[in-house]
Every structure is written in structure tokens, then in C-alpha cells.
Amino acid sequence: MSLKIASINVNGLRNNKKIALVFNWIVSQNIDLVCLQETHCTHDETGLWNREWKENGGGESFWNCGTNDSRGVGILSRKDFTHCFDISMIDNNGRIQIGEIKTNTAVYHIIYLYTPNTGSDRKHFFENLKNLNDLYADDSTDHYNVFLGDFNCALDRKLDRAPSHQNEDTGLKELKSLLLKFELDDIWRSKFPTNRSYSFQRGNSKSRIYYIFCTKFLSCKISNTSIFTFPFSDHDIVTSKIKLNDIERGPGMWIMNLNTIKTDEFSNAFKTFWENWVTSKDRFDSIQE
């Protein structure tokens, strides 16, 4: 089985004519999960938007509201989407949605983000995301992450911006730290190491600031990824198709679930062991004892 996922900045959906056109266009693309940012939704609209999405040929929809003129994110599922998808967490600012797809052998966490466009807020936003350890509460199964959305930050100031910037974007250090912590790959850049393609253009300035990142293990399971025009906004759409085949377990070398060592329980147990070892090692003639 596979998952086709996309991220789009829709520049607001409060216009009745526009929302119908956007929903119809999305349905025509046959994308399993479409993540929308800058919806400008409020709680008064979500019930109506749920119905409109289904009436236009969609499946389930999930919303996290901002205000009627800023923020707001949503996730739309295809009508015949067969995976079990549930929202496990949202923030209270219309910028984060976290969902889960569960299979027999793994949990795939979909972390959808709409990052602030001011530097100090962006740094703080990325720093707070490093505390998502609760994603791995169940260490009896494998966990894989897909981070996507508008990061308002170019990873490479030469390849991902035109014209190139002299300085790195504020928050880049924190973003790279986040990618390192969760062992994430930039899917599009992995497929096109030296290409220049942009997801947003304003005047003569172009940038690739919308990303789909995935756990490194999933990189070999990406069948395609692309950036192409979204006709109802000045932002392009970013898509990727990921194979979610269950891993067959058979005879062979045992490999520990690496998520175990990321838990607080393991960290505390190892710290206690190490402190005891440091104070007791002089009583032993060799490390073998």
C-alpha cells in the first residue's frame, strides 16, 4: 500500500466560490491526504466545510482554526482512502496538526506545520517541536515520521532561493537540529540533489520553503515527488508518494527498536547505571567482570 500526500498554501478559503473550486480541483488530483495551510477558518465554518468537502467528492476533513484573516490548517482525505487516519494532537494557534496512520507493524506520524514567518517566532516554534517525544509512547511498534508544510525557511540559501541570500534564514539552525533529532530527509532534495525548483514566488524573488521530510528509513520507499502549480494561489503544491508496505519479519539478526532509547525511561535507567559504574569500577580488575 502507498500514501500520496500533499501540502498547499491556499491563501484563505472563506470565499464560497473559491472553496468549491479548490475542493473540486483537489478531488481531481487523487491525493490521499491533502494538507492545507492559511485556511483562515474559524470554528463557525468547520461544520459547513466538512459537508462541502464531502459534497464535492471528498472524504473526511480535519481542521485546526486560526482567525478569519490568518493562520488555520486542515487535512483532507480522499473519499476512498482506506487507511485508518486519526488526529492525535493540535496546537491552539492554528499552526500544527499531528495525525497517525497505523498498520500491523508500524505507526506513521503525519506532522503538519504552518511555521511563523517572523524570525524570532520561527526559532521558538522549531525549538518547541523538539519536545514531541510523546509520539513514541508505544515502544512495542516501529514509528516513522512525515513532517510537511510551510516552513518559511530555506534549507539551502543558494539552491532554494533565487536570487541567493548572503545570510541563512533565521531559524535554520533550529530547523536543522529538528531534522537531526528525528532523523529526517528532505524528500525532494534527495531525489534532485542539484536542481532548482521553487514553491513560492513574489516579484523577482523565488523560494523553496514548503517541504515534505520523512524518516530516513522511508527515503527508499518514495516512488515520486514533485512541485507543480496550484491554480488558486501564488504558492505551488508539493506532493510525494510513499510506500507503506508492512515490513515482513522473519529469521535473522535481532535489531533493537531504536525508539526505545529515545524514551525518558531508558535515559533515566542508563544514567543510573552509568553513575553506579563510575563509582564502583575501581572494585573490578577488568571491564569483563
Sequence and secondary structure as in RCSB ss.txt:
>XXXX:A:sequence
MSLKIASINVNGLRNNKKIALVFNWIVSQNIDLVCLQETHCTHDETGLWNREWKENGGGESFWNCGTNDSRGVGI
LSRKDFTHCFDISMIDNNGRIQIGEIKTNTAVYHIIYLYTPNTGSDRKHFFENLKNLNDLYADDSTDHYNVFLGD
FNCALDRKLDRAPSHQNEDTGLKELKSLLLKFELDDIWRSKFPTNRSYSFQRGNSKSRIYYIFCTKFLSCKISNT
SIFTFPFSDHDIVTSKIKLNDIERGPGMWIMNLNTIKTDEFSNAFKTFWENWVTSKDRFDSIQE
>XXXX:A:secstr
 EEEEEEEE S   SHHHHHHHHHHHHHTT SEEEEE     HHHHHHHHHHHHHTTEEEEEEE  BTTB  EEE
EEETT  S EEEEEE SSS EEEEEEE SSEEEEEEEEE  SSHHHHHHHHHHHTT GGGGS TTSEEEEEEEEE
 SS S TTTSEES  SS  TTHHHHHHHHHHTTEEEHHHHH TT    SEEETTEEE  EEEEEEGGGGGGEEEE
EEE  TTSSB EEEEEEE       SS     GGGGGSHHHHHHHHHHHHHHHHHGGG SSTT 
